[in-house]
C-alpha cells in the first residue's frame, strides 16, 4: 500500500473511517475503535477486541465469531516494503478448513477495501 502526502493522524482517521465512522452510519454496520481495548465489529455480527495497538507496526486482537469458532487470537502486522506496506494477518486456533477459508476470504476483501482508502 502506498501512503503519500498525508500525515499519520490523517491516515489513522482514514483507517478509522474505513471500518468505523463512515461505514458505521448504518450502511454496512461496521465499527472500529482503533485503540487498546477498542472493538472492531462488522455487519455479520463478528467482532474483535483490540488487545494491543502498536501504530504502524501491529494490532493484536481476539476475534469473536459467535456462531462458528471459539474466540481466536489474531495479529495484524504492517511491514515496510520500500514505498509500500505489506500487511500480514495471522489467525490462530482455527478449528476447521472452512473457518480458515472463510476468514482468508473476508480478510482479503477487507484489505482490498483498506488499500483503496489508503491509496486514494
N, C-alpha and C positions, 0 to 999 in steps of 0.2 A: 504494500500500500504506500502510496506517495502522499506526503503531507507537506505541501509547500505554502509559504506565505502566511500562515496563521500561527498564533501563539498557542501554548499548551492549554490555557484556560478556554480559548475559543474551541480547540479540538475537543476538550472534555465536554464542553457544552453541546457540541455536535453529537458526540457519542451518547450523551445522556438523552438527547432528542431522538436519536436512532431507536432507542429502546424504551424511552420514558415519556418525556413531556409531549413531543409531537405525536407519538403513537398512542399515548395514554389518554387522549381525549375521547376514547371510546371507539375509534375507528377499528382498531385491532385488539385492544385490551392488554397492551404491554405496560410494564412499569419498570423503572430502573433507578435504584438508589445507589449511586456509584460511590460507595464509602464502606469502611469496615462496619459490619453489622447491617449493611443495607440489604435490600431484597430485589432480585430480578424476578419478574413474573411475566408470563405470556398468555395469550388468548386461549391456549389449550389447557389451562389450569395447572401448568407446571410452574415451579418456582425454584429459586436457589437463594440460599443465604450466603452473602459475601462475607467470608471469614477474615480475609486479609487482602487489602488492596495495596500494591506497590506500584504507583503510577509509572507508566511507560515500561514496566517490567513484567509483573504477574498479577493475576487475580485468582485467589484461591477461594473456592466456594463449595457448598454442599447442595447438589441437585436433588430436588424432590419431585418425583413424578408419581402422583397419588395412585393411579390405577394400574401401574405395571411393576416397576422395580423398587427395591428398598432404596433409601437415600444413598447417593453415590458421591464421593469426593471428586472434585474436578479441579483442574488447574488450567488457566489460560496464560500462555507465555507470549510475550512480544519480543522478538529478536531482530535488532537492526540488521539490514542486509543492503548496505550502500544507501541509496536514496529511498529505499523501500523498507517495509517491515514484514517479517514473517510471523504469522500468528499460529500457534500450536495449541490445540485443545486436547487435553488428556482426561478421559473419564475412567475411573477405577471401579472395580467390583460390579461390573455389569453381569447380569445373570444369564442372558440369552443372546444368541446371534441376532435375533430380531430386535432386541433392545439396542444393541450396538449399531446395527444398520440404520435404525430409525434416528438415533441420536447423531450419527455421522451425517445423514441427510439433512436433519434440522440445523445442525451447526453449520454445515456447508451453505445452506440458504441464508442463515443469519449473517455469516461472514461476508457473503456476496453483497447483502444489503448494507453492511457496515462499510465495505470497500467503496460502494457508490457514494456514501455520505462523505467519507474521508477524501476521496479523490475529486469531489465537487469543486 
